[in-house]
Amino acid sequence: MSAARSIPPHELPAHDVIVVGSGGAGLTAALALAEKLRVLVLAKGELTGGSTAWAQGGIAAVLDAGDTFEDHIRDTMVAGAGLNRIETVEYVIERAPHAIDRLVQLGVPFNTEGEHLHLTREGGHSHRRIVHVADATGWAVQSALLTAAQNHPNITLLPGRACIDLITGRHEERYSGSGRVWGVYALNEQTGKVEAHTAKATILATGGAGRVYQFSTAPRGATGDGIAMAWRAGARVGNMEMMQFHPTCLYNLEVKNFLITEAVRGEGGHLINPRTGKRFMDFYDPERLELAPRDVVARAIDSEIKRFGLDYVHLDISHQPADFVREHFPNIYEKLIGLGIDMTTQPIPVVPAQHYTCGGIVIDLNGRTDLPGLYAAGECTESGLHGANRLASNSLLECFVFGEAAAADILARWDSFDAPPPVRPWDESRVTDSDEEVVIKQNWTEIRRFMWNYVGIVRTTKRLERAAHRIKLLTDEIEDYYGHFRVSTDLIELRNLLQCADLIVRSALARHESRGLHYTLDYPKTLPQPRDTVLVP
């Protein structure tokens, strides 16, 4: 896959819309907009560095004769513990078959069975409805979208741009308090210079905030950049306490963040306590067993590890035929063989790890945020689809549906958008190069460790208050550092990580119940009326 040429800002063609993020949501929006408008796509690091490329499982859609929209809607609402917005759930699920058709047209080589797409089943789903490309769906989707974007004359791809802050009315040469968004300030990672990119409309498709935790399946760049930027600019965020922990991440001291897909359990994998040698899910959820929703399975594994003093539990699919296992999970099989584990004859050591950010920037069905000119799509948003827990394989689906929705709204309202006014350049007159990079590393490590220990799978008010205290001390330290030194990608990410940690802890302290992914020993019951946690800047 060829990388896009790095183009200096003065050589850039004029563009109408800026998309921040080159994953499923960002590229879907860019391709839809490019039919009529000129689009600039900014990406931190490589164009393939986002979470889309890492998605193993697949995309949920009603395509089977025995399945219905109503069943998919119900499964999504059950997994989301009633916190989902029903109109969003209906909107997304009814558009799922169209999203799959569009990807087929782009050349995504989904697995087939005869003339039909092969459908697998994952935890929380009542039917087989997951379309997939073996166990590497995300990479196939990312490749197809990126190829289409690279070949489109109206799309300019600009990697190596770490966005710092949104450009709003406050940055206009003639100051305005309107809150209107005109683009972004972005660090050119090659030159070290900060560029101002302006456009009539901006879409944030920056992914989640998984790297706020010590153990996460998210890629290195999942530092909540879009969520933090939108919050600082004045947009509301919702349900940030709803952090999904994937039950089964490979436990290996050399290999970090390798996910063992949900589909291994969907195809018959058993969870076993390595000390007792027994399956344990019948103790926690006797009806659904290993196919219970992710929050239930993650808490069960967490409980077994703590009760028995284990480092990990076993996920075992070795009772299935060896050819079946190799055919269904070729990438996982190859990876594990390289580590000395044969999953056709041996169990896989697994632990829970942060996996998905269910909260984020509050958006409506058109992908609009609270700020004029700013849209958002994908994991950086709180659209109302996931509620208190994401149903497996609804995430890529959300990217495609809301990427298209944001593009459609921009196109429909295009004539009403003003041209960007002159904005002030980035001010570096009072900063110097840092001589203390160790501060960034130390603070990054500290945030991830206390978030894992205090704001993890099982929470208490005391633990949350300890985390809040640490955040307060670190905020002063990091803001002082940010004010004195030139920005680097590491510093931008650290600032955003801390901002997201603060939003997660504040949201968790505000929810006096246990619901879905938020489980607290101080409020173990679920309140009768579901209510979103919405923070206002």
Secondary structure, DSSP 8 states (H G I E B T S, - for coil): --------GGGS---SEEEE--SHHHHHHHHHHTTTS-EEEE-SSSTT-SSGGG--S-EE---STT--HHHHHHHHHHHTTT-S-HHHHHHHHHTHHHHHHHHHHTT----EETTEE-EE--TT-SS--EE-STT-HHHHHHHHHHHHHHT-TTEEEE-SEEEEEEEEGGGBSS---S--EEEEEEEETTT--EEEEE-SEEEE-----GGGSSSBSS-TT-S-HHHHHHHHHT--EE-TT-EEEEEEEE--SSS-S-B--THHHHTT-EEE-TTT-SB-HHHH-TTTGGGS-HHHHHHHHHHHHHHHT-S-EEEE-TTS-HHHHHHH-HHHHHHHHHTT--TTTS-EEEEEEEEEE--EEE--TT-B-SSTTEEE-GGGEE-SSSTTS--TT-HHHHHHHHHHHHHHHHHHHGGG------B-----TT-B--S-HHHHHHHHHHHHHHHHHHSSSSB-HHHHHHHHHHHHHHHHHHHHHHHHB---HHHHHHHHHHHHHHHHHHHHHH--S-BTTB-BTTS-S--SS----EE--
